[in-house]
């Protein structure tokens, strides 16, 4: 699995995942289970690889020597 998630994208995914997971503790209604969806951006942010990006051929990683 070649990394396809860049640094800025990773930070956004990590923050989004943590924010969504916080719904489990902070919400008393059915939205709390929506917080489990936060595991997806959290996992992809930690691993640096997104299966959807891989299927679509998208990468937000910077490539060394790209602008040479």
Beta strands, then each sheet from edge to edge (+ up, - down):
end
